[in-house]
Structure formats: C-alpha cells, structure tokens
Amino acid sequence: MPPAWAVTRHVVTLVHEAGHALVALLTGRRLNGIRLHTDTSGLTVSSGKPRGAGMIATAAAGYLAPAALGLVSVVLVEHDRTAWALYAGIATLALMLVFIRNWFGLLVVLLSGAAVSLLVWRAPDRVQDFAALTFAWFLLVAAPRTAFDLWGHRRRARTRTTDADVLARLTVLPAAVWNGLFIVLTGGALAGAVWLVG
C-alpha cells in the first residue's frame, strides 16, 4: 500500500545501509558515516582500497541485506531463537548510532531501537515471535520490490550513482546485470523462506 510503504520504506533503507556498513567493517574498510534521508534514500561512506573484493562486497551488500536479515530472522524464529534476532537488532542499531551523521537518520535509528527494546523487555514470547516474523516477512517482500524499484529508477533517471552502477565500474558486469542479480537473489531468499515454513 503506497501510504504505508512511504513510511516503512525508511526501515528498509536502514537495513540496506546497515548492510553496507557491516560488510565494510568485515572487509577491513574504515566506516566514516551513515546518512538516512527523508526521501528514503541513504548513503554509507567508507574508506579503503577503491577497488577489489572488499569494495565490491560492500557495494553489493545494500540491496541484499534486507533479504538476508529477513531469511535469517525466519530461521531463528522457526528454531525458537527469536531473542537472538532481537538482541542482534539492538546491537546493530546501537553500533549505527556511532556512525549516523544526520538528524533524520538519528531519529529513524532511535525509533527503531526503542521499538525493538520495548519488544525485548516488555512483550511476552508469543508477541516477540509475531513481531519478529512480521518484520522478517516485510523485509523478504520489500527486498525484491526495492530491487525492481532500482530497475525503474535507473531507466527513468539514467543515473550512474546507484549501487548497481558502482558495481559496474568495479567489475566487468554491466549495471543491468547487477540489478538483475539483486532481483534474483532477493527473490530467491523470499522463495527459500516460503519453502522453509511450508
């Protein structure tokens, strides 16, 4: 629903930028800052080698992060490990607070952190399970949608600044192929989650 998507899309952007940030740190890059904007765009800035596997993984992580988090969350809830997912969420949001560089981004992180904290410390187990699964399925559905949105945006705006365009400059694959891979992989995560609970 467009009105709801206009608001909830900020959460997807938060996870997208967290994916860039986490992979940047895991590949030895220096994380300089994260911004979340009111138009649902975001920016994660890291420094390190301008090319190579670390930069490629960092650039690719954004569109894949919501699908990966959604799939992992479904697996954790299915194995009665909901608390692990919630505590990982709190830890990630706390880490993001250190790197957020604008007021709107800070607001999104704080509201998200408050919601997850309230679940952890006030909600009974069944409510935690329901909330974690709802969030997981939301991310699993939203991930391919944002990848399709990227396709449409690239056709309309003819921009060369998207993650797919960055990856095209870093590799031999064109941006359209990277965009297609985002669609296939995020769709595969959704299909995998459906198979898992089916």
C-alpha positions as CSV (number, residue, x, y, z in Angstrom):
1,M,0.0,0.0,0.0
2,P,1.7,3.3,-1.1
3,P,0.9,5.3,2.1
4,A,2.3,2.6,4.4
5,W,5.3,2.0,2.0
6,A,6.2,5.7,2.2
7,V,6.8,5.3,5.9
8,T,8.0,1.7,6.2
9,R,10.5,2.1,3.3
10,H,12.7,4.0,5.8
11,V,13.2,0.8,7.8
12,V,14.3,-1.0,4.6
13,T,16.8,1.9,3.9
14,L,18.1,1.5,7.5
15,V,18.8,-2.2,6.9
16,H,20.2,-1.5,3.4
17,E,22.7,1.0,4.8
18,A,23.5,-1.3,7.8
19,G,24.4,-4.0,5.3
20,H,26.8,-1.7,3.5
21,A,28.3,-0.7,6.9
22,L,28.6,-4.2,8.3
23,V,30.3,-5.6,5.2
24,A,32.6,-2.5,5.0
25,L,33.8,-3.3,8.6
26,L,34.1,-7.0,8.0
27,T,36.3,-6.5,4.9
28,G,38.6,-4.1,6.7
29,R,37.4,-0.8,5.4
30,R,37.1,2.2,7.6
31,L,33.5,3.3,8.1
32,N,33.2,7.1,8.0
33,G,29.5,7.7,8.3
34,I,25.9,6.8,7.5
35,R,23.1,9.1,6.4
36,L,19.4,8.3,6.1
37,H,17.3,10.9,4.1
38,T,13.7,11.8,4.2
39,D,13.2,10.7,0.6
40,T,14.0,7.2,1.7
41,S,17.5,7.3,0.2
42,G,20.6,6.7,2.2
43,L,24.4,6.9,2.0
44,T,27.1,4.9,3.7
45,V,30.7,6.3,3.3
46,S,33.7,4.1,3.9
47,S,37.4,4.5,3.0
48,G,39.9,1.9,2.0
49,K,41.1,0.4,-1.3
50,P,38.9,2.0,-4.1
51,R,38.8,-1.4,-5.9
52,G,39.0,-5.0,-5.1
53,A,36.8,-7.6,-3.3
54,G,36.2,-5.6,-0.2
55,M,34.8,-2.7,-2.1
56,I,32.7,-5.0,-4.4
57,A,31.2,-6.8,-1.4
58,T,30.5,-3.5,0.4
59,A,28.7,-2.1,-2.7
60,A,26.7,-5.3,-3.2
61,A,25.6,-5.7,0.4
62,G,23.0,-3.0,0.5
63,Y,20.3,-4.5,-1.7
64,L,20.9,-8.0,-0.4
65,A,20.9,-7.1,3.4
66,P,17.1,-6.9,3.9
67,A,16.6,-10.3,2.2
68,A,19.4,-11.8,4.2
69,L,18.1,-10.4,7.5
70,G,14.6,-11.5,6.7
71,L,15.7,-15.0,5.9
72,V,17.9,-15.3,9.0
73,S,15.1,-14.0,11.2
74,V,12.6,-16.6,9.9
75,V,15.2,-19.3,10.5
76,L,15.8,-18.1,14.1
77,V,12.1,-17.8,14.9
78,E,11.4,-21.3,13.4
79,H,14.1,-22.7,15.7
80,D,12.9,-20.8,18.9
81,R,15.7,-18.3,18.8
82,T,13.7,-15.1,18.5
83,A,15.6,-13.4,21.3
84,W,18.9,-13.8,19.3
85,A,17.3,-11.9,16.4
86,L,16.0,-9.2,18.6
87,Y,19.3,-8.7,20.5
88,A,21.3,-8.7,17.3
89,G,18.9,-5.9,16.1
90,I,19.6,-3.9,19.2
91,A,23.3,-4.4,18.9
92,T,23.3,-3.3,15.2
93,L,21.2,-0.2,16.0
94,A,23.5,0.7,18.8
95,L,26.5,0.4,16.5
96,M,24.8,2.5,13.9
97,L,24.2,5.3,16.4
98,V,28.0,5.8,16.4
99,F,28.1,6.4,12.7
100,I,24.9,8.2,11.9
101,R,25.7,11.7,10.6
102,N,22.4,13.4,10.2
103,W,19.3,14.2,12.4
104,F,16.8,12.3,10.3
105,G,18.9,9.2,10.4
106,L,19.4,9.5,14.1
107,L,15.6,9.8,14.5
108,V,15.0,6.6,12.4
109,V,17.6,4.7,14.4
110,L,16.3,5.8,17.8
111,L,12.7,5.0,17.0
112,S,13.7,1.6,15.6
113,G,15.8,0.9,18.7
114,A,13.0,1.9,21.0
115,A,10.6,-0.4,19.3
116,V,12.9,-3.4,19.4
117,S,13.9,-2.6,23.0
118,L,10.2,-2.5,24.0
119,L,9.7,-5.9,22.4
120,V,12.6,-7.4,24.3
121,W,11.9,-6.1,27.7
122,R,8.1,-5.8,27.8
123,A,6.5,-8.2,25.3
124,P,5.7,-11.8,26.0
125,D,7.3,-14.5,23.9
126,R,4.4,-15.0,21.5
127,V,4.3,-11.3,20.8
128,Q,8.0,-11.2,20.2
129,D,7.7,-14.2,17.8
130,F,4.8,-12.5,15.9
131,A,6.7,-9.2,15.7
132,A,9.9,-10.8,14.5
133,L,8.1,-12.8,11.9
134,T,6.1,-9.8,10.7
135,F,9.3,-7.8,10.3
136,A,11.1,-10.7,8.6
137,W,8.4,-11.2,6.0
138,F,8.1,-7.5,5.5
139,L,11.9,-7.4,4.6
140,L,11.6,-10.5,2.5
141,V,8.9,-8.9,0.4
142,A,10.4,-5.5,0.4
143,A,13.8,-6.6,-0.8
144,P,12.8,-7.7,-4.3
145,R,10.5,-4.7,-4.5
146,T,13.4,-2.3,-3.9
147,A,15.5,-4.2,-6.5
148,F,12.6,-3.7,-9.0
149,D,12.3,-0.1,-8.0
150,L,16.0,0.3,-8.7
151,W,15.4,-1.0,-12.2
152,G,12.7,1.5,-12.9
153,H,14.7,4.3,-11.3
154,R,17.7,3.6,-13.5
155,R,15.6,3.6,-16.6
156,R,13.8,6.9,-15.7
157,A,16.6,8.9,-14.3
158,R,19.5,7.5,-16.3
159,T,21.6,7.9,-13.2
160,R,25.1,6.4,-12.8
161,T,25.3,6.7,-9.0
162,T,23.3,3.6,-7.8
163,D,24.9,0.6,-6.2
164,A,24.5,-1.3,-9.5
165,D,26.4,1.4,-11.3
166,V,29.1,1.5,-8.7
167,L,29.4,-2.3,-9.1
168,A,29.6,-2.0,-12.9
169,R,32.5,0.4,-12.5
170,L,34.3,-2.1,-10.2
171,T,33.7,-5.2,-12.2
172,V,33.2,-6.4,-15.8
173,L,29.5,-6.9,-15.4
174,P,27.2,-4.1,-16.5
175,A,24.8,-2.4,-14.1
176,A,21.7,-4.1,-15.5
177,V,23.3,-7.5,-14.7
178,W,23.9,-6.4,-11.1
179,N,20.4,-5.2,-10.9
180,G,19.1,-8.5,-12.2
181,L,21.3,-10.4,-9.7
182,F,19.7,-8.3,-6.9
183,I,16.2,-9.3,-8.2
184,V,17.1,-13.0,-8.5
185,L,18.9,-13.2,-5.1
186,T,16.3,-11.3,-3.1
187,G,13.5,-13.3,-4.9
188,G,15.4,-16.5,-4.0
189,A,15.5,-15.5,-0.4
190,L,11.8,-15.0,-0.3
191,A,11.2,-18.3,-2.1
192,G,13.6,-20.0,0.4
193,A,11.7,-18.6,3.4
194,V,8.3,-19.8,1.9
195,W,9.8,-23.3,1.3
196,L,11.2,-23.3,4.9
197,V,7.9,-22.7,6.6
198,G,5.8,-24.6,4.0
